[in-house]
Amino acid sequence: MTTSLKNHILRFVHPSEKEITDFISLVEIENIAPKQFILKEGHHCNYNHFIAKGCFRSFFLNKKGVEKTVNFGIEDWWLTDFDSFINKTQTQLNIQATEDAIILKISRSNLDNILQNSLEINKYFRIIQERVRIADQKRIQYMFNLSGEELYNTFYKYNPEFVQRVPQYMLASYLGFTPEFLSKIRAKKRS
């Protein structure tokens, strides 16, 4: 499983073999069952998670107790609650597997250690964070500028794997729709 992380790093930067080995030695491998949580609201987020296999969602419960999906993650993505992980605060998010999964997780202290000792691994995480920020910014822009149908079509165009792997109610929550509205859009798209 660490091969997928190593390959992902090498897509973006060129660390020495020692830097990669040092980094990989700091991660912990964990098998996760469907519906299992790797983070629950009210706890502290102590790890940044690299998804080697599987699909996850991060969500919170609004004041009415309705789940609101914030993000998804699949293979070769990093997923965490940045606020809790960086600021050591209690999380308001839940992160849950939607299918069988394997994660490689690294603690904040181990990540800080490797970032101080490896310019290339530091650069890798900067690039990953930039990509996350760009994706979040685009999502916000799309949600404000596109109709519901346009938003779904744009999401489908850039993320077709999620449409197949994620239950409709989760996808609807992520896009800010009701499941019924999403069902109407999908039916229209099929016809």
KOLZAGU-516020 format. One record per residue: residue number from 1; residue in one letter; x, y, z of N, C-alpha, C in turn. Coordinates in Angstrom, 3 decimals, padded with zeros to 6 digits. Layout:
// residues N
[NUM; 'a'; [X; Y; Z]; [X; Y; Z]; [X; Y; Z]]
...
// end
This chain:
// residues 191
[1; 'm'; [000.810; -001.211; 000.000]; [000.000; 000.000; 000.000]; [000.850; 001.271; 000.000]]
[2; 't'; [002.029; 001.185; 000.559]; [002.871; 002.382; 000.570]; [003.374; 002.735; -000.828]]
[3; 't'; [003.312; 001.777; -001.748]; [003.740; 002.054; -003.129]; [002.869; 003.125; -003.758]]
[4; 's'; [001.569; 003.102; -003.468]; [000.675; 004.118; -004.043]; [001.041; 005.510; -003.534]]
[5; 'l'; [001.410; 005.614; -002.262]; [001.838; 006.908; -001.718]; [003.149; 007.350; -002.353]]
[6; 'k'; [004.091; 006.433; -002.457]; [005.376; 006.761; -003.077]; [005.166; 007.237; -004.514]]
[7; 'n'; [004.344; 006.527; -005.279]; [004.076; 006.919; -006.664]; [003.396; 008.278; -006.744]]
[8; 'h'; [002.503; 008.541; -005.794]; [001.819; 009.836; -005.779]; [002.810; 010.967; -005.523]]
[9; 'i'; [003.695; 010.770; -004.588]; [004.720; 011.777; -004.293]; [005.565; 012.040; -005.532]]
[10; 'l'; [005.969; 010.968; -006.208]; [006.848; 011.108; -007.384]; [006.158; 011.756; -008.582]]
[11; 'r'; [004.835; 011.816; -008.564]; [004.117; 012.541; -009.621]; [004.358; 014.045; -009.535]]
[12; 'f'; [004.691; 014.536; -008.338]; [004.769; 015.976; -008.118]; [006.162; 016.490; -007.790]]
[13; 'v'; [006.972; 015.672; -007.135]; [008.302; 016.123; -006.693]; [009.310; 014.998; -006.877]]
[14; 'h'; [010.581; 015.300; -006.613]; [011.652; 014.334; -006.824]; [012.558; 014.207; -005.596]]
[15; 'p'; [012.009; 013.635; -004.522]; [012.835; 013.459; -003.322]; [013.830; 012.316; -003.510]]
[16; 's'; [014.827; 012.307; -002.664]; [015.779; 011.190; -002.664]; [015.075; 009.948; -002.126]]
[17; 'e'; [015.660; 008.811; -002.371]; [015.104; 007.561; -001.851]; [015.061; 007.595; -000.327]]
[18; 'k'; [016.062; 008.201; 000.298]; [016.088; 008.320; 001.763]; [014.930; 009.181; 002.258]]
[19; 'e'; [014.649; 010.296; 001.571]; [013.535; 011.151; 001.983]; [012.205; 010.391; 001.913]]
[20; 'i'; [012.021; 009.633; 000.848]; [010.787; 008.848; 000.721]; [010.730; 007.776; 001.802]]
[21; 't'; [011.820; 007.071; 001.994]; [011.859; 006.023; 003.016]; [011.594; 006.595; 004.400]]
[22; 'd'; [012.202; 007.732; 004.698]; [011.976; 008.384; 005.996]; [010.504; 008.761; 006.167]]
[23; 'f'; [009.923; 009.304; 005.107]; [008.518; 009.697; 005.165]; [007.609; 008.478; 005.346]]
[24; 'i'; [007.801; 007.462; 004.517]; [006.972; 006.266; 004.575]; [007.076; 005.595; 005.946]]
[25; 's'; [008.256; 005.674; 006.573]; [008.424; 005.043; 007.891]; [007.562; 005.715; 008.962]]
[26; 'l'; [007.063; 006.914; 008.687]; [006.272; 007.659; 009.669]; [004.762; 007.435; 009.535]]
[27; 'v'; [004.343; 006.785; 008.454]; [002.904; 006.593; 008.256]; [002.456; 005.268; 008.851]]
[28; 'e'; [001.198; 005.247; 009.265]; [000.572; 004.035; 009.799]; [-000.484; 003.577; 008.804]]
[29; 'i'; [-000.563; 002.272; 008.583]; [-001.545; 001.698; 007.661]; [-002.736; 001.200; 008.472]]
[30; 'e'; [-003.935; 001.498; 007.966]; [-005.137; 001.059; 008.669]; [-006.193; 000.610; 007.662]]
[31; 'n'; [-006.769; -000.571; 007.903]; [-007.898; -001.059; 007.108]; [-009.180; -000.504; 007.708]]
[32; 'i'; [-010.065; -000.032; 006.847]; [-011.299; 000.607; 007.293]; [-012.486; -000.090; 006.631]]
[33; 'a'; [-013.480; -000.434; 007.430]; [-014.691; -001.081; 006.920]; [-015.684; -000.026; 006.429]]
[34; 'p'; [-016.603; -000.416; 005.546]; [-017.640; 000.527; 005.118]; [-018.409; 001.075; 006.320]]
[35; 'k'; [-018.710; 002.340; 006.291]; [-019.442; 003.079; 007.328]; [-018.625; 003.323; 008.601]]
[36; 'q'; [-017.375; 002.860; 008.631]; [-016.514; 003.102; 009.793]; [-016.014; 004.545; 009.754]]
[37; 'f'; [-015.964; 005.169; 010.922]; [-015.481; 006.539; 011.043]; [-013.979; 006.548; 011.323]]
[38; 'i'; [-013.269; 007.477; 010.689]; [-011.877; 007.718; 011.060]; [-011.763; 009.030; 011.829]]
[39; 'l'; [-012.874; 009.752; 011.900]; [-012.952; 010.974; 012.704]; [-014.413; 011.220; 013.039]]
[40; 'k'; [-014.665; 011.567; 014.316]; [-016.025; 011.875; 014.745]; [-016.078; 013.255; 015.368]]
[41; 'e'; [-017.189; 013.922; 015.138]; [-017.430; 015.245; 015.709]; [-017.156; 015.231; 017.209]]
[42; 'g'; [-016.503; 016.294; 017.673]; [-016.207; 016.417; 019.091]; [-014.841; 015.895; 019.497]]
[43; 'h'; [-014.204; 015.136; 018.602]; [-012.863; 014.628; 018.873]; [-011.819; 015.548; 018.250]]
[44; 'h'; [-010.570; 015.228; 018.463]; [-009.478; 015.962; 017.828]; [-008.981; 015.174; 016.631]]
[45; 'c'; [-008.694; 015.873; 015.552]; [-008.153; 015.231; 014.358]; [-006.642; 015.155; 014.510]]
[46; 'n'; [-006.134; 013.966; 014.748]; [-004.713; 013.788; 015.019]; [-003.914; 013.328; 013.806]]
[47; 'y'; [-004.605; 013.076; 012.680]; [-003.926; 012.525; 011.511]; [-004.373; 013.198; 010.216]]
[48; 'n'; [-003.457; 013.207; 009.265]; [-003.775; 013.502; 007.875]; [-003.792; 012.145; 007.188]]
[49; 'h'; [-004.828; 011.874; 006.400]; [-005.062; 010.540; 005.857]; [-004.860; 010.509; 004.346]]
[50; 'f'; [-004.007; 009.616; 003.889]; [-003.846; 009.354; 002.462]; [-004.671; 008.126; 002.135]]
[51; 'i'; [-005.534; 008.241; 001.148]; [-006.416; 007.134; 000.799]; [-005.721; 006.245; -000.229]]
[52; 'a'; [-005.324; 005.069; 000.216]; [-004.678; 004.104; -000.675]; [-005.721; 003.295; -001.438]]
[53; 'k'; [-006.875; 003.073; -000.789]; [-007.960; 002.319; -001.414]; [-009.259; 002.768; -000.771]]
[54; 'g'; [-010.294; 002.943; -001.578]; [-011.605; 003.224; -001.027]; [-012.088; 004.635; -001.262]]
[55; 'c'; [-013.207; 004.919; -000.633]; [-013.867; 006.217; -000.763]; [-014.349; 006.664; 000.610]]
[56; 'f'; [-014.195; 007.950; 000.892]; [-014.609; 008.545; 002.158]; [-015.436; 009.796; 001.899]]
[57; 'r'; [-016.182; 010.171; 002.908]; [-016.871; 011.462; 002.880]; [-016.637; 012.159; 004.208]]
[58; 's'; [-016.550; 013.473; 004.161]; [-016.527; 014.254; 005.393]; [-017.833; 015.036; 005.421]]
[59; 'f'; [-018.439; 015.083; 006.603]; [-019.743; 015.739; 006.725]; [-019.942; 016.239; 008.151]]
[60; 'f'; [-020.936; 017.112; 008.286]; [-021.350; 017.567; 009.610]; [-022.870; 017.499; 009.677]]
[61; 'l'; [-023.395; 017.601; 010.884]; [-024.843; 017.650; 011.075]; [-025.236; 019.097; 011.321]]
[62; 'n'; [-026.202; 019.600; 010.552]; [-026.645; 020.977; 010.772]; [-027.546; 021.043; 012.011]]
[63; 'k'; [-028.062; 022.219; 012.309]; [-028.860; 022.404; 013.529]; [-030.120; 021.546; 013.544]]
[64; 'k'; [-030.586; 021.154; 012.356]; [-031.770; 020.301; 012.266]; [-031.417; 018.812; 012.286]]
[65; 'g'; [-030.116; 018.509; 012.407]; [-029.686; 017.119; 012.433]; [-029.539; 016.488; 011.062]]
[66; 'v'; [-029.520; 017.323; 010.022]; [-029.388; 016.832; 008.640]; [-027.904; 016.804; 008.269]]
[67; 'e'; [-027.472; 015.688; 007.668]; [-026.083; 015.562; 007.240]; [-025.797; 016.483; 006.054]]
[68; 'k'; [-024.692; 017.206; 006.141]; [-024.236; 018.080; 005.060]; [-022.828; 017.652; 004.669]]
[69; 't'; [-022.697; 017.096; 003.479]; [-021.413; 016.588; 003.015]; [-020.525; 017.741; 002.579]]
[70; 'v'; [-019.322; 017.780; 003.113]; [-018.354; 018.832; 002.823]; [-017.406; 018.402; 001.718]]
[71; 'n'; [-017.021; 017.110; 001.742]; [-016.013; 016.653; 000.796]; [-016.074; 015.150; 000.642]]
[72; 'f'; [-015.497; 014.703; -000.450]; [-015.273; 013.284; -000.691]; [-013.787; 013.077; -000.909]]
[73; 'g'; [-013.349; 011.857; -000.772]; [-011.969; 011.508; -001.082]; [-011.902; 010.086; -001.597]]
[74; 'i'; [-011.079; 009.879; -002.623]; [-010.856; 008.545; -003.178]; [-009.358; 008.291; -003.260]]
[75; 'e'; [-008.990; 007.206; -003.906]; [-007.599; 006.819; -004.004]; [-006.716; 007.987; -004.436]]
[76; 'd'; [-005.558; 008.055; -003.779]; [-004.529; 009.073; -004.043]; [-004.932; 010.479; -003.604]]
[77; 'w'; [-005.901; 010.589; -002.710]; [-006.274; 011.881; -002.151]; [-005.914; 011.892; -000.667]]
[78; 'w'; [-005.610; 013.079; -000.177]; [-005.418; 013.303; 001.257]; [-006.720; 013.859; 001.812]]
[79; 'l'; [-007.095; 013.431; 003.016]; [-008.336; 013.890; 003.622]; [-008.127; 014.057; 005.119]]
[80; 't'; [-008.531; 015.209; 005.632]; [-008.435; 015.494; 007.057]; [-009.362; 016.654; 007.385]]
[81; 'd'; [-009.484; 016.993; 008.644]; [-010.112; 018.247; 009.060]; [-008.956; 019.188; 009.363]]
[82; 'f'; [-008.650; 020.073; 008.425]; [-007.478; 020.936; 008.562]; [-007.533; 021.809; 009.808]]
[83; 'd'; [-008.697; 022.338; 010.126]; [-008.810; 023.199; 011.306]; [-008.410; 022.436; 012.566]]
[84; 's'; [-008.972; 021.279; 012.756]; [-008.669; 020.482; 013.944]; [-007.232; 019.966; 013.922]]
[85; 'f'; [-006.783; 019.514; 012.755]; [-005.438; 018.951; 012.619]; [-004.363; 020.001; 012.896]]
[86; 'i'; [-004.536; 021.185; 012.355]; [-003.520; 022.233; 012.494]; [-003.651; 022.995; 013.809]]
[87; 'n'; [-004.880; 023.348; 014.178]; [-005.097; 024.177; 015.359]; [-005.365; 023.390; 016.637]]
[88; 'k'; [-005.414; 022.069; 016.509]; [-005.624; 021.184; 017.662]; [-006.925; 021.494; 018.396]]
[89; 't'; [-007.966; 021.760; 017.608]; [-009.292; 022.038; 018.158]; [-010.175; 020.811; 018.001]]
[90; 'q'; [-011.295; 020.806; 018.712]; [-012.264; 019.738; 018.514]; [-012.881; 019.888; 017.129]]
[91; 't'; [-013.070; 018.776; 016.469]; [-013.632; 018.820; 015.127]; [-015.143; 018.926; 015.160]]
[92; 'q'; [-015.676; 019.538; 014.139]; [-017.119; 019.560; 013.918]; [-017.488; 018.625; 012.773]]
[93; 'l'; [-016.468; 017.974; 012.205]; [-016.679; 017.087; 011.072]; [-016.647; 015.620; 011.480]]
[94; 'n'; [-017.251; 014.820; 010.641]; [-017.141; 013.375; 010.692]; [-016.509; 012.949; 009.382]]
[95; 'i'; [-015.602; 011.987; 009.426]; [-015.057; 011.401; 008.206]; [-015.343; 009.920; 008.266]]
[96; 'q'; [-016.036; 009.428; 007.235]; [-016.545; 008.069; 007.237]; [-016.259; 007.390; 005.893]]
[97; 'a'; [-015.905; 006.114; 005.954]; [-015.701; 005.326; 004.737]; [-017.059; 005.000; 004.128]]
[98; 't'; [-017.140; 005.056; 002.812]; [-018.363; 004.657; 002.122]; [-018.225; 003.254; 001.529]]
[99; 'e'; [-017.012; 002.701; 001.592]; [-016.727; 001.354; 001.094]; [-015.473; 000.843; 001.788]]
[100; 'd'; [-015.116; -000.416; 001.559]; [-013.873; -000.946; 002.122]; [-012.718; -000.034; 001.737]]
[101; 'a'; [-011.835; 000.235; 002.686]; [-010.780; 001.204; 002.420]; [-009.500; 000.857; 003.175]]
[102; 'i'; [-008.429; 001.433; 002.677]; [-007.134; 001.373; 003.359]; [-006.570; 002.789; 003.356]]
[103; 'i'; [-006.167; 003.249; 004.536]; [-005.573; 004.576; 004.633]; [-004.143; 004.472; 005.156]]
[104; 'l'; [-003.358; 005.451; 004.777]; [-002.031; 005.649; 005.334]; [-002.125; 006.980; 006.066]]
[105; 'k'; [-001.920; 006.953; 007.366]; [-002.124; 008.177; 008.137]; [-000.825; 008.609; 008.800]]
[106; 'i'; [-000.696; 009.934; 008.925]; [000.494; 010.508; 009.555]; [000.054; 011.522; 010.589]]
[107; 's'; [000.688; 011.471; 011.752]; [000.352; 012.397; 012.834]; [000.919; 013.784; 012.543]]
[108; 'r'; [000.412; 014.761; 013.252]; [000.874; 016.141; 013.072]; [002.358; 016.273; 013.435]]
[109; 's'; [002.778; 015.663; 014.540]; [004.184; 015.783; 014.951]; [005.107; 015.112; 013.943]]
[110; 'n'; [004.727; 013.936; 013.425]; [005.553; 013.276; 012.415]; [005.579; 014.057; 011.109]]
[111; 'l'; [004.443; 014.629; 010.741]; [004.403; 015.436; 009.520]; [005.287; 016.670; 009.679]]
[112; 'd'; [005.174; 017.349; 010.802]; [006.024; 018.516; 011.047]; [007.500; 018.153; 010.969]]
[113; 'n'; [007.846; 017.008; 011.534]; [009.226; 016.554; 011.538]; [009.748; 016.353; 010.117]]
[114; 'i'; [008.982; 015.642; 009.297]; [009.453; 015.363; 007.936]; [009.459; 016.643; 007.090]]
[115; 'l'; [008.504; 017.530; 007.319]; [008.462; 018.779; 006.554]; [009.665; 019.665; 006.859]]
[116; 'q'; [010.176; 019.600; 008.082]; [011.361; 020.368; 008.449]; [012.637; 019.764; 007.878]]
[117; 'n'; [012.606; 018.452; 007.623]; [013.824; 017.763; 007.208]; [013.898; 017.420; 005.728]]
[118; 's'; [012.821; 017.646; 004.994]; [012.819; 017.312; 003.574]; [012.159; 018.420; 002.769]]
[119; 'l'; [012.954; 019.132; 002.029]; [012.428; 020.203; 001.184]; [011.464; 019.645; 000.137]]
[120; 'e'; [011.780; 018.486; -000.418]; [010.934; 017.909; -001.463]; [009.582; 017.445; -000.913]]
[121; 'i'; [009.561; 016.833; 000.248]; [008.291; 016.413; 000.850]; [007.495; 017.654; 001.263]]
[122; 'n'; [008.175; 018.667; 001.742]; [007.528; 019.933; 002.053]; [006.875; 020.513; 000.798]]
[123; 'k'; [007.609; 020.495; -000.297]; [007.093; 020.985; -001.581]; [005.881; 020.162; -002.023]]
[124; 'y'; [005.953; 018.844; -001.846]; [004.844; 017.956; -002.191]; [003.569; 018.381; -001.461]]
[125; 'f'; [003.655; 018.575; -000.155]; [002.467; 018.954; 000.602]; [001.977; 020.351; 000.233]]
[126; 'r'; [002.877; 021.246; -000.117]; [002.447; 022.570; -000.582]; [001.635; 022.433; -001.859]]
[127; 'i'; [002.130; 021.621; -002.783]; [001.417; 021.411; -004.052]; [000.049; 020.781; -003.801]]
[128; 'i'; [-000.016; 019.789; -002.933]; [-001.288; 019.133; -002.620]; [-002.265; 020.140; -002.007]]
[129; 'q'; [-001.775; 020.966; -001.069]; [-002.650; 021.959; -000.437]; [-003.140; 023.001; -001.445]]
[130; 'e'; [-002.292; 023.380; -002.368]; [-002.713; 024.316; -003.416]; [-003.825; 023.708; -004.251]]
[131; 'r'; [-003.696; 022.447; -004.595]; [-004.713; 021.768; -005.402]; [-006.042; 021.663; -004.650]]
[132; 'v'; [-005.964; 021.389; -003.358]; [-007.176; 021.321; -002.535]; [-007.846; 022.690; -002.494]]
[133; 'r'; [-007.072; 023.714; -002.281]; [-007.631; 025.073; -002.204]; [-008.276; 025.485; -003.525]]
[134; 'i'; [-007.629; 025.174; -004.632]; [-008.190; 025.490; -005.951]; [-009.509; 024.755; -006.160]]
[135; 'a'; [-009.549; 023.469; -005.815]; [-010.777; 022.687; -005.974]; [-011.905; 023.255; -005.116]]
[136; 'd'; [-011.595; 023.621; -003.872]; [-012.610; 024.211; -002.995]; [-013.115; 025.539; -003.546]]
[137; 'q'; [-012.209; 026.348; -004.051]; [-012.588; 027.643; -004.609]; [-013.488; 027.468; -005.834]]
[138; 'k'; [-013.133; 026.536; -006.706]; [-013.965; 026.288; -007.889]; [-015.353; 025.801; -007.481]]
[139; 'r'; [-015.404; 024.909; -006.495]; [-016.705; 024.398; -006.049]; [-017.589; 025.533; -005.560]]
[140; 'i'; [-017.038; 026.438; -004.778]; [-017.816; 027.578; -004.275]; [-018.290; 028.448; -005.439]]
[141; 'q'; [-017.401; 028.727; -006.378]; [-017.788; 029.525; -007.539]; [-018.901; 028.841; -008.332]]
[142; 'y'; [-018.769; 027.536; -008.553]; [-019.794; 026.802; -009.287]; [-021.129; 026.858; -008.554]]
[143; 'm'; [-021.104; 026.704; -007.233]; [-022.353; 026.695; -006.468]; [-023.072; 028.042; -006.530]]
[144; 'f'; [-022.307; 029.129; -006.631]; [-022.921; 030.452; -006.721]; [-023.329; 030.827; -008.135]]
[145; 'n'; [-022.659; 030.281; -009.137]; [-022.867; 030.735; -010.515]; [-023.668; 029.796; -011.400]]
[146; 'l'; [-023.783; 028.542; -011.055]; [-024.426; 027.584; -011.943]; [-025.801; 027.172; -011.428]]
[147; 's'; [-026.680; 026.848; -012.353]; [-027.970; 026.279; -011.963]; [-027.715; 024.883; -011.398]]
[148; 'g'; [-028.712; 024.306; -010.775]; [-028.563; 022.971; -010.221]; [-028.155; 021.952; -011.273]]
[149; 'e'; [-028.788; 022.009; -012.416]; [-028.466; 021.072; -013.493]; [-027.044; 021.295; -014.007]]
[150; 'e'; [-026.656; 022.554; -014.175]; [-025.289; 022.854; -014.626]; [-024.262; 022.397; -013.597]]
[151; 'l'; [-024.573; 022.580; -012.326]; [-023.670; 022.162; -011.264]; [-023.465; 020.647; -011.294]]
[152; 'y'; [-024.555; 019.896; -011.416]; [-024.443; 018.440; -011.491]; [-023.639; 018.020; -012.723]]
[153; 'n'; [-023.948; 018.610; -013.876]; [-023.248; 018.246; -015.109]; [-021.756; 018.555; -015.030]]
[154; 't'; [-021.415; 019.676; -014.403]; [-019.998; 020.035; -014.231]; [-019.316; 019.046; -013.296]]
[155; 'f'; [-019.980; 018.731; -012.190]; [-019.429; 017.760; -011.253]; [-019.234; 016.411; -011.945]]
[156; 'y'; [-020.232; 015.977; -012.693]; [-020.154; 014.696; -013.399]; [-019.017; 014.691; -014.416]]
[157; 'k'; [-018.855; 015.781; -015.121]; [-017.801; 015.882; -016.139]; [-016.410; 015.700; -015.524]]
[158; 'y'; [-016.172; 016.353; -014.391]; [-014.846; 016.321; -013.772]; [-014.651; 015.198; -012.764]]
[159; 'n'; [-015.739; 014.603; -012.295]; [-015.649; 013.574; -011.248]; [-016.592; 012.408; -011.508]]
[160; 'p'; [-016.550; 011.800; -012.667]; [-017.529; 010.735; -012.958]; [-017.417; 009.543; -012.007]]
[161; 'e'; [-016.221; 009.313; -011.452]; [-016.052; 008.171; -010.550]; [-016.891; 008.301; -009.285]]
[162; 'f'; [-017.131; 009.532; -008.819]; [-017.936; 009.719; -007.614]; [-019.397; 009.386; -007.860]]
[163; 'v'; [-019.889; 009.729; -009.031]; [-021.291; 009.489; -009.341]; [-021.602; 007.995; -009.274]]
[164; 'q'; [-020.637; 007.166; -009.622]; [-020.825; 005.718; -009.586]; [-020.585; 005.128; -008.189]]
[165; 'r'; [-019.748; 005.761; -007.384]; [-019.308; 005.167; -006.121]; [-020.013; 005.690; -004.881]]
[166; 'v'; [-020.689; 006.818; -005.006]; [-021.260; 007.475; -003.837]; [-022.788; 007.398; -003.892]]
[167; 'p'; [-023.430; 007.033; -002.785]; [-024.900; 007.014; -002.776]; [-025.483; 008.380; -003.150]]
[168; 'q'; [-026.626; 008.346; -003.803]; [-027.243; 009.566; -004.326]; [-027.498; 010.605; -003.233]]
[169; 'y'; [-027.925; 010.176; -002.044]; [-028.224; 011.153; -000.993]; [-026.960; 011.898; -000.542]]
[170; 'm'; [-025.801; 011.221; -000.569]; [-024.542; 011.881; -000.203]; [-024.134; 012.881; -001.272]]
[171; 'l'; [-024.261; 012.485; -002.535]; [-023.932; 013.378; -003.635]; [-024.851; 014.595; -003.626]]
[172; 'a'; [-026.125; 014.377; -003.390]; [-027.077; 015.486; -003.313]; [-026.684; 016.456; -002.199]]
[173; 's'; [-026.327; 015.913; -001.044]; [-025.907; 016.741; 000.082]; [-024.684; 017.582; -000.281]]
[174; 'y'; [-023.715; 016.960; -000.942]; [-022.487; 017.656; -001.345]; [-022.784; 018.807; -002.308]]
[175; 'l'; [-023.719; 018.582; -003.217]; [-024.050; 019.602; -004.214]; [-025.077; 020.619; -003.711]]
[176; 'g'; [-025.602; 020.402; -002.509]; [-026.578; 021.334; -001.944]; [-027.992; 021.088; -002.436]]
[177; 'f'; [-028.284; 019.864; -002.875]; [-029.597; 019.496; -003.404]; [-030.317; 018.585; -002.415]]
[178; 't'; [-031.597; 018.408; -002.680]; [-032.316; 017.309; -002.040]; [-032.104; 016.080; -002.918]]
[179; 'p'; [-032.222; 014.885; -002.357]; [-032.092; 013.679; -003.194]; [-033.126; 013.647; -004.324]]
[180; 'e'; [-034.324; 014.180; -004.049]; [-035.377; 014.189; -005.066]; [-034.991; 015.079; -006.252]]
[181; 'f'; [-034.414; 016.251; -005.957]; [-033.993; 017.158; -007.022]; [-032.894; 016.517; -007.869]]
[182; 'l'; [-031.941; 015.861; -007.203]; [-030.869; 015.188; -007.936]; [-031.438; 014.065; -008.795]]
[183; 's'; [-032.411; 013.356; -008.278]; [-033.031; 012.268; -009.031]; [-033.677; 012.801; -010.318]]
[184; 'k'; [-034.319; 013.955; -010.230]; [-034.941; 014.570; -011.418]; [-033.886; 014.963; -012.445]]
[185; 'i'; [-032.765; 015.526; -011.985]; [-031.685; 015.924; -012.899]; [-031.114; 014.695; -013.588]]
[186; 'r'; [-030.881; 013.632; -012.822]; [-030.299; 012.415; -013.405]; [-031.257; 011.766; -014.392]]
[187; 'a'; [-032.548; 011.785; -014.077]; [-033.539; 011.212; -014.997]; [-033.574; 012.011; -016.301]]
[188; 'k'; [-033.492; 013.317; -016.192]; [-033.494; 014.179; -017.382]; [-032.257; 013.911; -018.219]]
[189; 'k'; [-031.119; 013.704; -017.563]; [-029.861; 013.445; -018.271]; [-029.919; 012.121; -019.046]]
[190; 'r'; [-030.598; 011.117; -018.468]; [-030.710; 009.795; -019.122]; [-031.629; 009.831; -020.332]]
[191; 's'; [-032.611; 010.737; -020.326]; [-033.587; 010.751; -021.437]; [-033.142; 011.585; -022.610]]
// end
